[in-house]
Amino acid sequence: MAGGWAADAFGVAAGLCSMTSFVPQIVKIVRERKAEGVSLRMYAVTIVGFICWVVYGVLTRSWPVAASNAVCVALTCFIFALRLRYGGD
């Protein structure tokens, strides 16, 4: 495995950054019960992208890629669902 523990460490760090980046959006929507400004198209594309990363991580046996992107799929799906519920359209 190229890079070994260092590559995994950067993968974990990248995953943590990606995962935590969605939390403020979730908190804001839940607190305000408003999500008009959240783009459904953007989150739909983001969900598909994260699913592709999960598949890539599984196929290449890269656990940091697969695991972190699986969490990101869940978080972006949650935001998507919140947008449908509180979108106001």
All heavy atoms as an XYZ file, in Angstrom:
668
protein
N       0.831     -1.169      0.000
C       0.000      0.000      0.000
C       0.886      1.247      0.000
O       1.718      1.440      0.869
C      -0.901     -0.004      1.228
C      -1.652      1.269      1.319
S      -2.316      1.735      2.843
C      -3.520      0.912      3.483
N       0.694      2.088     -0.986
C       1.512      3.286     -1.113
C       1.145      4.289     -0.029
O      -0.002      4.647      0.135
C       1.311      3.906     -2.489
N       2.117      4.737      0.703
C       1.891      5.752      1.715
C       1.584      5.217      3.099
O       1.827      5.889      4.081
N       1.020      4.044      3.182
C       0.746      3.397      4.463
C      -0.046      4.246      5.422
O      -1.080      4.812      5.079
N       0.446      4.327      6.652
C      -0.276      5.019      7.720
C      -0.438      6.503      7.432
O      -1.442      7.102      7.811
C       0.397      4.789      9.066
C       1.728      5.472      9.195
C       2.946      4.958      8.909
C       1.955      6.825      9.603
N       3.925      5.894      9.115
C       3.342      7.061      9.551
C       1.117      7.859     10.020
C       3.905      8.278      9.882
C       1.692      9.084     10.355
C       3.078      9.274     10.286
N       0.546      7.126      6.776
C       0.450      8.558      6.478
C      -0.707      8.829      5.515
O      -1.485      9.772      5.702
C       1.756      9.080      5.901
N      -0.839      7.991      4.500
C      -1.948      8.153      3.556
C      -3.280      7.962      4.265
O      -4.232      8.724      4.032
C      -1.803      7.161      2.405
N      -3.365      6.953      5.125
C      -4.597      6.732      5.885
C      -4.892      7.911      6.808
O      -6.051      8.315      6.951
C      -4.510      5.440      6.698
C      -4.715      4.202      5.848
O      -5.179      4.332      4.689
O      -4.422      3.111      6.353
N      -3.865      8.481      7.422
C      -4.059      9.625      8.313
C      -4.630     10.820      7.552
O      -5.561     11.487      8.028
C      -2.744     10.007      8.994
N      -4.089     11.079      6.365
C      -4.633     12.172      5.564
C      -6.033     11.850      5.079
O      -6.898     12.733      5.000
C      -3.716     12.500      4.372
C      -2.608     13.431      4.733
C      -1.336     12.947      4.978
C      -2.834     14.794      4.845
C      -0.306     13.804      5.328
C      -1.810     15.660      5.194
C      -0.538     15.167      5.436
N      -6.294     10.603      4.759
C      -7.639     10.188      4.365
C      -8.637     10.397      5.486
O      -9.747     10.890      5.263
N      -8.247     10.031      6.699
C      -9.121     10.236      7.855
C      -9.337     11.735      8.096
O     -10.466     12.177      8.332
C      -8.548      9.548      9.113
C      -9.299      9.975     10.360
C      -8.592      8.032      8.947
N      -8.281     12.522      8.016
C      -8.406     13.969      8.218
C      -9.330     14.586      7.166
O     -10.202     15.405      7.501
C      -7.028     14.632      8.171
N      -9.162     14.187      5.918
C     -10.024     14.701      4.846
C     -11.471     14.300      5.088
O     -12.393     15.107      4.918
C      -9.548     14.182      3.495
N     -11.668     13.061      5.490
C     -13.019     12.586      5.768
C     -13.670     13.345      6.906
O     -14.848     13.712      6.825
N     -12.924     13.578      7.974
C     -13.462     14.329      9.108
C     -13.851     15.751      8.704
O     -14.896     16.258      9.122
C     -12.469     14.352     10.264
C     -12.278     13.022     10.989
C     -11.111     13.121     11.976
C     -13.557     12.614     11.709
N     -13.005     16.376      7.885
C     -13.330     17.725      7.398
C     -14.604     17.702      6.557
O     -15.477     18.562      6.723
C     -12.172     18.297      6.580
S     -10.731     18.730      7.552
N     -14.700     16.738      5.658
C     -15.893     16.635      4.810
C     -17.143     16.408      5.640
O     -18.179     17.052      5.431
C     -15.749     15.495      3.801
O     -14.720     15.761      2.891
N     -17.051     15.476      6.582
C     -18.220     15.149      7.402
C     -18.667     16.335      8.252
O     -19.851     16.656      8.301
C     -17.928     13.949      8.299
C     -17.815     12.653      7.538
S     -17.533     11.238      8.607
C     -15.777     11.359      8.929
N     -17.736     16.986      8.920
C     -18.106     18.080      9.815
C     -18.580     19.317      9.056
O     -19.282     20.148      9.628
C     -16.954     18.458     10.765
O     -15.809     18.824      9.999
C     -16.617     17.322     11.698
N     -18.243     19.428      7.778
C     -18.661     20.601      7.012
C     -20.176     20.678      6.841
O     -20.717     21.762      6.625
C     -17.974     20.625      5.645
O     -18.496     19.612      4.799
N     -20.866     19.554      6.950
C     -22.319     19.548      6.770
C     -23.083     19.827      8.061
O     -24.264     20.185      8.024
C     -22.782     18.208      6.185
C     -22.272     17.994      4.793
C     -21.242     17.100      4.556
C     -22.800     18.699      3.728
C     -20.762     16.906      3.276
C     -22.320     18.514      2.441
C     -21.294     17.617      2.210
N     -22.442     19.686      9.189
C     -23.123     19.840     10.475
C     -23.689     21.250     10.674
O     -24.855     21.385     11.095
C     -22.203     19.413     11.643
C     -22.843     19.705     12.987
C     -21.858     17.936     11.510
N     -22.965     22.328     10.391
C     -23.553     23.654     10.590
C     -24.825     23.876      9.761
O     -25.773     24.510     10.239
C     -22.446     24.618     10.154
C     -21.186     23.834     10.326
C     -21.548     22.414     10.002
N     -24.858     23.333      8.550
C     -26.055     23.473      7.716
C     -27.236     22.747      8.341
O     -28.352     23.261      8.382
C     -25.791     22.920      6.316
C     -26.940     23.125      5.350
C     -27.094     24.574      4.942
O     -26.294     25.088      4.196
N     -28.122     25.234      5.439
N     -26.985     21.541      8.842
C     -28.045     20.772      9.500
C     -28.564     21.507     10.730
O     -29.777     21.655     10.919
C     -27.543     19.362      9.868
C     -27.311     18.537      8.603
C     -28.514     18.663     10.808
C     -26.575     17.223      8.831
N     -27.651     21.991     11.561
C     -28.046     22.711     12.783
C     -28.868     23.943     12.430
O     -29.915     24.207     13.044
C     -26.802     23.085     13.621
C     -27.162     24.029     14.750
C     -26.130     21.827     14.149
N     -28.435     24.687     11.440
C     -29.145     25.905     11.030
C     -30.562     25.587     10.562
O     -31.520     26.252     10.955
C     -28.371     26.613      9.920
C     -28.972     27.934      9.487
C     -28.096     28.570      8.413
C     -28.472     29.981      8.042
N     -29.848     30.265      7.799
N     -30.718     24.579      9.725
C     -32.047     24.232      9.218
C     -32.952     23.751     10.350
O     -34.116     24.147     10.433
C     -31.948     23.153      8.112
C     -31.224     23.708      6.891
C     -33.337     22.658      7.725
C     -30.872     22.650      5.857
N     -32.422     22.914     11.215
C     -33.237     22.381     12.312
C     -33.654     23.496     13.261
O     -34.820     23.550     13.686
C     -32.485     21.249     13.052
C     -33.188     20.854     14.330
C     -32.318     20.042     12.135
N     -32.750     24.388     13.596
C     -33.071     25.496     14.512
C     -34.111     26.447     13.924
O     -35.054     26.854     14.582
C     -31.814     26.297     14.841
C     -30.991     25.693     15.925
C     -29.889     26.645     16.342
N     -29.033     25.999     17.314
C     -27.788     26.336     17.547
N     -27.230     27.325     16.878
N     -27.074     25.707     18.447
N     -33.892     26.819     12.654
C     -34.748     27.828     12.028
C     -35.997     27.242     11.381
O     -36.935     27.971     11.082
C     -33.954     28.617     10.988
C     -32.819     29.405     11.587
C     -31.986     30.131     10.542
O     -32.286     30.029      9.328
O     -31.020     30.806     10.945
N     -35.977     25.939     11.131
C     -37.067     25.277     10.411
C     -37.344     25.951      9.082
O     -38.485     26.090      8.641
C     -38.331     25.204     11.263
C     -38.138     24.404     12.538
C     -39.455     24.060     13.177
N     -39.335     23.457     14.476
C     -38.985     22.193     14.717
N     -38.687     21.399     13.725
N     -38.933     21.743     15.953
N     -36.259     26.398      8.453
C     -36.330     27.032      7.139
C     -35.159     26.525      6.304
O     -34.047     26.401      6.808
C     -36.241     28.558      7.254
C     -37.431     29.173      7.920
C     -37.446     30.699      7.961
C     -36.161     31.399      7.698
N     -36.187     32.837      7.907
N     -35.425     26.259      5.027
C     -34.353     25.784      4.153
C     -34.535     26.260      2.719
O     -34.099     25.599      1.779
C     -34.293     24.255      4.194
N     -35.165     27.410      2.559
C     -35.412     27.915      1.207
C     -34.132     28.100      0.402
O     -34.121     27.916     -0.805
C     -36.167     29.258      1.243
C     -37.514     29.197      1.867
C     -37.466     29.449      3.364
O     -36.431     29.899      3.894
O     -38.480     29.163      4.021
N     -33.063     28.495      1.054
C     -31.817     28.788      0.350
C     -30.968     27.578      0.000
O     -29.931     27.717     -0.635
N     -31.405     26.403      0.391
C     -30.639     25.188      0.126
C     -31.020     24.658     -1.250
O     -32.192     24.430     -1.544
C     -30.904     24.117      1.212
C     -30.219     22.816      0.875
C     -30.455     24.632      2.570
N     -30.044     24.457     -2.104
C     -30.280     24.002     -3.468
C     -30.479     22.486     -3.535
O     -29.559     21.716     -3.225
C     -29.093     24.391     -4.348
O     -29.183     23.773     -5.605
N     -31.676     22.072     -3.938
C     -31.942     20.641     -4.104
C     -31.049     20.031     -5.179
O     -30.540     18.922     -5.009
C     -33.411     20.415     -4.473
C     -34.414     20.479     -3.335
C     -35.832     20.354     -3.873
C     -34.147     19.393     -2.308
N     -30.856     20.746     -6.267
C     -30.011     20.221     -7.355
C     -28.582     19.994     -6.888
O     -27.974     18.986     -7.199
C     -30.032     21.157     -8.556
C     -31.336     21.134     -9.290
C     -31.282     22.013    -10.518
N     -32.621     22.139    -11.057
C     -33.088     23.218    -11.637
N     -32.315     24.271    -11.783
N     -34.313     23.255    -12.096
N     -28.048     20.956     -6.165
C     -26.671     20.833     -5.685
C     -26.539     19.630     -4.760
O     -25.603     18.845     -4.880
C     -26.237     22.107     -4.964
C     -24.745     22.157     -4.613
S     -24.228     21.303     -3.108
C     -24.842     22.361     -1.844
N     -27.482     19.461     -3.840
C     -27.386     18.331     -2.922
C     -27.642     17.009     -3.627
O     -27.045     15.998     -3.268
C     -28.294     18.528     -1.700
C     -27.577     19.324     -0.636
C     -27.709     20.697     -0.559
C     -26.718     18.706      0.255
C     -27.015     21.433      0.382
C     -26.024     19.431      1.209
C     -26.174     20.796      1.261
O     -25.473     21.507      2.200
N     -28.485     16.992     -4.643
C     -28.702     15.760     -5.412
C     -27.411     15.332     -6.101
O     -27.020     14.153     -6.056
C     -29.823     15.955     -6.429
N     -26.733     16.277     -6.714
C     -25.459     15.969     -7.375
C     -24.413     15.565     -6.344
O     -23.636     14.622     -6.562
C     -24.976     17.169     -8.217
C     -23.564     16.945     -8.743
C     -25.932     17.433     -9.364
N     -24.395     16.235     -5.204
C     -23.445     15.903     -4.144
C     -23.674     14.487     -3.621
O     -22.717     13.741     -3.386
C     -23.554     16.925     -2.991
O     -23.290     18.229     -3.519
C     -22.572     16.630     -1.881
N     -24.933     14.098     -3.449
C     -25.247     12.744     -3.002
C     -24.721     11.714     -3.989
O     -24.075     10.736     -3.598
C     -26.769     12.585     -2.784
C     -27.209     13.388     -1.556
C     -27.161     11.110     -2.640
C     -28.716     13.589     -1.459
N     -24.966     11.931     -5.276
C     -24.475     11.001     -6.304
C     -22.947     10.939     -6.269
O     -22.352      9.865     -6.351
C     -24.992     11.392     -7.705
C     -24.326     10.565     -8.795
C     -26.504     11.242     -7.770
N     -22.306     12.095     -6.127
C     -20.843     12.125     -6.053
C     -20.314     11.333     -4.871
O     -19.365     10.554     -5.005
N     -20.925     11.507     -3.700
C     -20.484     10.751     -2.521
C     -20.725      9.254     -2.683
O     -19.915      8.439     -2.250
C     -21.153     11.273     -1.247
C     -20.551     12.543     -0.719
C     -21.363     13.600     -0.349
C     -19.180     12.688     -0.579
C     -20.815     14.776      0.150
C     -18.619     13.855     -0.080
C     -19.448     14.905      0.285
N     -21.836      8.879     -3.304
C     -22.078      7.458     -3.564
C     -20.981      6.893     -4.459
O     -20.467      5.790     -4.215
C     -23.475      7.240     -4.176
C     -24.551      7.512     -3.119
C     -23.624      5.824     -4.747
C     -25.971      7.588     -3.662
N     -20.595      7.649     -5.475
C     -19.495      7.209     -6.353
C     -18.198      7.041     -5.564
O     -17.448      6.087     -5.778
C     -19.307      8.194     -7.504
S     -20.643      8.174     -8.703
N     -17.919      7.965     -4.635
C     -16.720      7.849     -3.802
C     -16.778      6.622     -2.895
O     -15.767      5.963     -2.672
C     -16.510      9.105     -2.962
C     -15.811     10.200     -3.709
C     -16.327     11.408     -4.052
C     -14.468     10.184     -4.205
N     -15.387     12.138     -4.735
C     -14.239     11.416     -4.844
C     -13.439      9.248     -4.184
C     -13.024     11.738     -5.441
C     -12.228      9.574     -4.779
C     -12.027     10.795     -5.400
N     -17.955      6.309     -2.383
C     -18.095      5.105     -1.558
C     -17.768      3.871     -2.389
O     -16.999      2.998     -1.963
C     -19.517      4.991     -0.947
C     -19.720      3.628     -0.294
C     -19.753      6.100      0.064
N     -18.340      3.788     -3.580
C     -18.076      2.644     -4.459
C     -16.591      2.572     -4.794
O     -15.982      1.502     -4.738
C     -18.941      2.719     -5.737
C     -18.540      1.646     -6.737
C     -20.421      2.589     -5.380
N     -15.995      3.716     -5.105
C     -14.559      3.753     -5.397
C     -13.756      3.247     -4.200
O     -12.834      2.445     -4.348
C     -14.138      5.185     -5.752
C     -12.647      5.343     -5.895
C     -12.009      4.978     -7.072
C     -11.875      5.846     -4.850
C     -10.633      5.113     -7.212
C     -10.504      5.978     -4.974
C      -9.893      5.612     -6.164
O      -8.527      5.741     -6.286
N     -14.098      3.718     -3.011
C     -13.390      3.297     -1.805
C     -13.512      1.803     -1.564
O     -12.539      1.144     -1.170
N     -14.698      1.255     -1.807
C     -14.894     -0.189     -1.637
C     -14.080     -0.955     -2.675
O     -13.384     -1.932     -2.352
C     -16.396     -0.548     -1.725
C     -16.600     -2.051     -1.809
C     -17.145      0.027     -0.521
N     -14.165     -0.536     -3.919
C     -13.459     -1.248     -4.992
C     -11.945     -1.195     -4.845
O     -11.246     -2.134     -5.229
C     -13.875     -0.697     -6.360
C     -15.335     -0.950     -6.764
C     -15.648     -0.242     -8.083
C     -15.618     -2.440     -6.858
N     -11.439     -0.098     -4.297
C      -9.990      0.039     -4.117
C      -9.544     -0.375     -2.715
O      -8.367     -0.266     -2.383
C      -9.533      1.486     -4.382
O     -10.185      2.367     -3.464
C      -9.805      1.896     -5.820
N     -10.497     -0.815     -1.914
C     -10.238     -1.230     -0.525
C      -9.614     -0.106      0.310
O      -8.728     -0.335      1.123
C      -9.373     -2.483     -0.489
C     -10.062     -3.689     -1.065
C      -9.229     -4.939     -0.860
N      -9.990     -6.102     -1.287
C      -9.772     -6.738     -2.423
N      -8.846     -6.326     -3.264
N     -10.496     -7.791     -2.722
N     -10.096      1.086      0.083
C      -9.628      2.242      0.838
C     -10.693      2.587      1.882
O     -11.675      3.277      1.591
C      -9.387      3.426     -0.091
O      -9.030      4.569      0.651
N     -10.485      2.098      3.118
C     -11.500      2.297      4.144
C     -11.738      3.762      4.498
O     -12.880      4.144      4.757
C     -11.198      1.459      5.390
C     -10.023      1.914      6.181
C      -8.743      1.480      6.061
C     -10.018      2.901      7.211
N      -7.936      2.127      6.952
C      -8.691      3.011      7.673
C     -10.995      3.700      7.781
C      -8.329      3.901      8.677
C     -10.625      4.589      8.789
C      -9.305      4.679      9.223
N     -10.711      4.630      4.508
C     -11.019      6.028      4.831
C     -11.944      6.663      3.792
O     -12.844      7.431      4.137
C      -9.656      6.727      4.846
C      -8.669      5.634      5.089
C      -9.243      4.430      4.395
N     -11.726      6.343      2.534
C     -12.566      6.898      1.472
C     -13.982      6.353      1.586
O     -14.959      7.108      1.566
C     -11.957      6.589      0.078
C     -12.908      6.993     -1.038
C     -10.621      7.284     -0.086
N     -14.112      5.038      1.702
C     -15.437      4.416      1.760
C     -16.212      4.853      2.991
O     -17.384      5.254      2.891
C     -15.306      2.895      1.709
N     -15.605      4.793      4.153
C     -16.313      5.095      5.399
C     -16.704      6.562      5.507
O     -17.857      6.884      5.832
C     -15.457      4.687      6.597
N     -15.778      7.455      5.244
C     -16.092      8.876      5.392
C     -17.130      9.324      4.378
O     -18.023     10.120      4.700
C     -14.831      9.736      5.294
O     -14.242      9.628      4.017
N     -17.055      8.803      3.184
C     -18.034      9.190      2.178
C     -19.390      8.550      2.431
O     -20.422      9.124      2.075
C     -17.513      8.898      0.777
C     -16.501      9.940      0.355
O     -16.850     11.076      0.084
N     -15.230      9.569      0.344
N     -19.423      7.398      3.077
C     -20.704      6.804      3.465
C     -21.402      7.701      4.487
O     -22.621      7.925      4.408
C     -20.498      5.400      4.024
N     -20.646      8.229      5.435
C     -21.218      9.166      6.406
C     -21.691     10.430      5.696
O     -22.774     10.959      5.983
C     -20.206      9.502      7.526
C     -20.720     10.606      8.424
C     -19.880      8.254      8.332
N     -20.899     10.906      4.742
C     -21.289     12.101      3.988
C     -22.564     11.869      3.181
O     -23.389     12.774      3.047
C     -20.150     12.564      3.082
S     -18.796     13.328      3.993
N     -22.745     10.662      2.647
C     -23.995     10.335      1.951
C     -25.158     10.512      2.919
O     -26.174     11.140      2.593
C     -23.982      8.901      1.374
C     -25.380      8.484      0.933
C     -23.021      8.777      0.216
N     -25.024      9.961      4.116
C     -26.101     10.057      5.106
C     -26.384     11.514      5.472
O     -27.553     11.931      5.538
C     -25.747      9.255      6.353
N     -25.338     12.294      5.704
C     -25.528     13.698      6.085
C     -26.167     14.509      4.966
O     -27.070     15.316      5.213
C     -24.187     14.316      6.486
C     -23.575     13.788      7.783
C     -22.148     14.300      7.943
C     -24.427     14.163      8.981
N     -25.720     14.306      3.733
C     -26.296     15.065      2.622
C     -27.732     14.621      2.333
O     -28.560     15.443      1.965
C     -25.423     14.988      1.357
O     -25.177     13.625      1.020
C     -24.118     15.726      1.537
N     -28.018     13.344      2.517
C     -29.405     12.878      2.371
C     -30.287     13.509      3.436
O     -31.441     13.874      3.161
C     -29.476     11.350      2.446
S     -28.922     10.523      0.951
N     -29.760     13.658      4.641
C     -30.513     14.294      5.719
C     -30.802     15.752      5.379
O     -31.929     16.232      5.548
C     -29.751     14.166      7.036
C     -30.515     14.643      8.233
C     -31.780     14.151      8.517
C     -29.964     15.579      9.087
C     -32.485     14.593      9.637
C     -30.659     16.025     10.203
C     -31.933     15.536     10.476
N     -29.810     16.472      4.875
C     -30.014     17.862      4.471
C     -31.031     17.927      3.334
O     -31.920     18.788      3.317
C     -28.681     18.534      4.071
C     -27.792     18.699      5.304
C     -28.937     19.890      3.402
C     -26.378     19.140      4.992
N     -30.933     17.016      2.377
C     -31.878     16.959      1.265
C     -33.304     16.778      1.793
O     -34.236     17.472      1.371
C     -31.491     15.816      0.321
C     -32.196     15.818     -0.992
C     -31.688     16.527     -2.073
C     -33.368     15.096     -1.179
C     -32.337     16.527     -3.291
C     -34.024     15.085     -2.394
C     -33.507     15.803     -3.462
N     -33.466     15.862      2.740
C     -34.782     15.607      3.326
C     -35.285     16.832      4.098
O     -36.479     17.180      4.022
C     -34.733     14.386      4.234
N     -34.394     17.482      4.826
C     -34.774     18.700      5.544
C     -35.200     19.788      4.567
O     -36.151     20.535      4.830
C     -33.625     19.198      6.419
C     -33.308     18.381      7.668
C     -32.016     18.887      8.313
C     -34.462     18.433      8.661
N     -34.505     19.875      3.458
C     -34.862     20.870      2.428
C     -36.260     20.591      1.881
O     -37.060     21.499      1.681
C     -33.823     20.870      1.311
C     -34.188     21.629      0.062
C     -34.507     23.099      0.339
N     -34.702     23.817     -0.873
C     -35.864     23.892     -1.532
N     -36.930     23.269     -1.078
N     -35.959     24.585     -2.643
N     -36.566     19.298      1.650
C     -37.905     18.958      1.161
C     -38.968     19.304      2.208
O     -40.052     19.777      1.863
C     -37.977     17.460      0.830
C     -37.171     17.016     -0.386
C     -37.205     15.498     -0.523
C     -37.659     17.695     -1.660
N     -38.627     19.093      3.478
C     -39.597     19.367      4.543
C     -39.768     20.852      4.825
O     -40.878     21.338      5.027
C     -39.157     18.655      5.822
C     -40.129     18.854      6.944
C     -39.831     18.002      8.121
N     -40.825     18.239      9.156
C     -40.834     17.671     10.308
N     -39.907     16.789     10.611
N     -41.755     17.950     11.200
N     -38.673     21.586      4.876
C     -38.721     22.998      5.286
C     -38.423     23.973      4.154
O     -38.169     25.148      4.406
C     -37.713     23.253      6.416
C     -37.981     22.478      7.676
C     -37.024     21.608      8.193
C     -39.181     22.598      8.356
C     -37.255     20.886      9.359
C     -39.430     21.890      9.522
C     -38.460     21.039     10.018
O     -38.698     20.330     11.172
N     -38.460     23.501      2.922
C     -38.063     24.338      1.787
C     -38.992     25.483      1.446
O     -38.563     26.482      0.910
N     -40.254     25.305      1.717
C     -41.185     26.383      1.455
C     -41.582     26.544      0.000
O     -42.301     27.458     -0.348
N     -41.127     25.656     -0.870
C     -41.500     25.783     -2.296
C     -42.812     25.121     -2.571
O     -43.179     24.116     -2.102
C     -40.437     25.138     -3.189
C     -39.139     25.936     -3.169
O     -39.169     27.123     -2.832
O     -38.131     25.363     -3.525
